[in-house]
Amino acid sequence: MVAAEPLGSERWELYRVLSEPMRLRLLALAADEELSIGELADLLGEGQPNISRHAAALRHAGLLRDRREGTRTLVRAAPETASDPVVADALASGRALCDRDGSLSRIRDVLRSREAAAHEFFARPGRTRVDTIPAEIGAYLSVLGPLLRGHALALDAGTGDGRLLDVLAPVYERVVAVDRSAVQLARARERVAARGFTNVRLLQGELDAPELSRALGAGADAVFAARVLHHAPRPASVVAKLASLCARDGALVVLDYARHDDESMREQADVWLGFEPAELKRFARAAGLGDARVIEIPAPLCGDGLDKHLRWLALFAFNHANGARPQENHRKRNEGRP
């Protein structure tokens, strides 16, 4: 933004600047809309050098503000101009001149022409496949974080190679990611470095590791377990442990397979062939969580891996309890699995 002098104390200078009809018209158009020098030249039927010269005189008198945008210079009337009776009268005269020559009404055509290039660009046949994740997804996710009530800390339980971190790190202020496998964590570490995530802490260990408890403090605002449960010998016990890592009113999100009969998945170390929605809800209730609900994830969103043919479910549940957890015998009665 180029600084402008205040409306001059030398009134004769102001009268001199406003004595030119071209400047009156230019000022009136700039009061209606911020316009580039090129757009003003088209509206007024003048060359750009002449418009730039008149705009400079108005700017030096404190009547115009201008700003650079790439190679363009955009001008608009200074906000304080309307408070000066002389300038207000000049604006009225300028509008009358612009009404008479039609330039004021043609501003709408200028605005439409600004949109024309964008309309033409986006009307071109697309080249991006609809199943391709946009490279700028992190930027989109970053603007979601401030909209969440609790986005200070998230736990990625069983992070594996860290794919979920691409989603969590832009949204949460801090992310703790834990996995028992050193090999998987090495891959996650490479991902974190490549993405430039400075808010992710990687830990190797089990869910009951003291280091994890210390890292979470009073608990995570959200605990995520993506495709972890079907590997667990006792899934209900895992849900109970995940629930214990949630902060008060924190959320548990479990993403896993719906019940299926593809025995070949056992070759991927799957202990269970998915879960029923009622079963996942039962796990949540047994863990002392409330407001449990399960949704099915649309198949096109589930990637193109070896499990792309399976239906995916997501369990959402919340820690509304006052910190107490169900007794072990109560949990066993409700697990439904050994």
C-alpha positions, 0 to 999 in steps of 0.5 A: 500500500502506498502511503498518501498525504492527508487532504491538503491544508492548502485548499487552493491546491485541492480546488486545482486538483479537482478542476479537471473533469477527467479526475472527477470521473476517475475519483467517482469510479474509484469511489464505487469500486477498487479498479486497476489502472487498465480497467479505468483506462478502458472505462474512461477511454484514455491511455494508461499513462494519462490515467496514471498521471491523473491518479497520481495527482489525486493520490498526492492530494490524499484522495486516492489510495493505491496498492500493487498486485503483481504487475497491476496497480489498483486504486480506490477512493480514500475513505475520508474523502466523503467527510470533506464537503468540497470533495463530496461535492466533487464526487457528486459532480464526477458521478453525474459525468460518469452517469452521462457517459455510461462509465459508471454502469459499465463497472459491472461489465468490468467485474464480469470480465474479471470472472470470465477468465476463471469461468473459462479456466474451470470450464476446461476438461479436467485432467485430475482423476477424481480418485486422486487425493489433492496435494494441498490436502494439508492446507485444507485440513489446517483450517479445520483445527480452529473449528474443533472445540478440542484440538490441542492433543491427539493420539494415533494409536498403532500409527504404523507408517504414519499415514493418519499423521497426514490428517492429524498433524495439520488439524491438532496442535500436538500429536503423539503417535505410538507403535510397537514396531521399530520398523514401522516407526522408522517409516513414520519418522521419514514421513514426519520429516518429509512433511515438515511436521514439528508437532508430532512425537513418535513413541515406540511401545505398548498402549500401557507404556509409562512414557505414553501416559506421561506424554498424554498427561491428562489425556488426549482430546481425541484417540484414533485407532485406524485398522488396529482392532482386527489385529488385537487378540482381545479387541474389547480390552484394547478399546478399554485401554484406548478409552483410558487415554482419552481426556475428560469429554475426549473422543475415541475414534476406531476405524476398522473393517465390517464383518466379512468372510475373506479368510485370505486377510489372515495372511495380513496378520488379521486375527478377526474378520471384522466387526459388527456395528453392535459389537463395536458399540458394546466394546465402547459401553464396556469401556465406560464410554458414552454416545457411541455410534457407528457409521460406514465409510463409503467404499471409494474413500477406502483406498486401493490397498489389499483391503479395498474390497472390504467395508469399513466402519468407524466407531465414535464414542466419548469419555463422559465418565468422571475418570472411573473405568469398568472393573475387569470382571464387568469388562469380561462379561461384555467383551463377547470375545476371548 
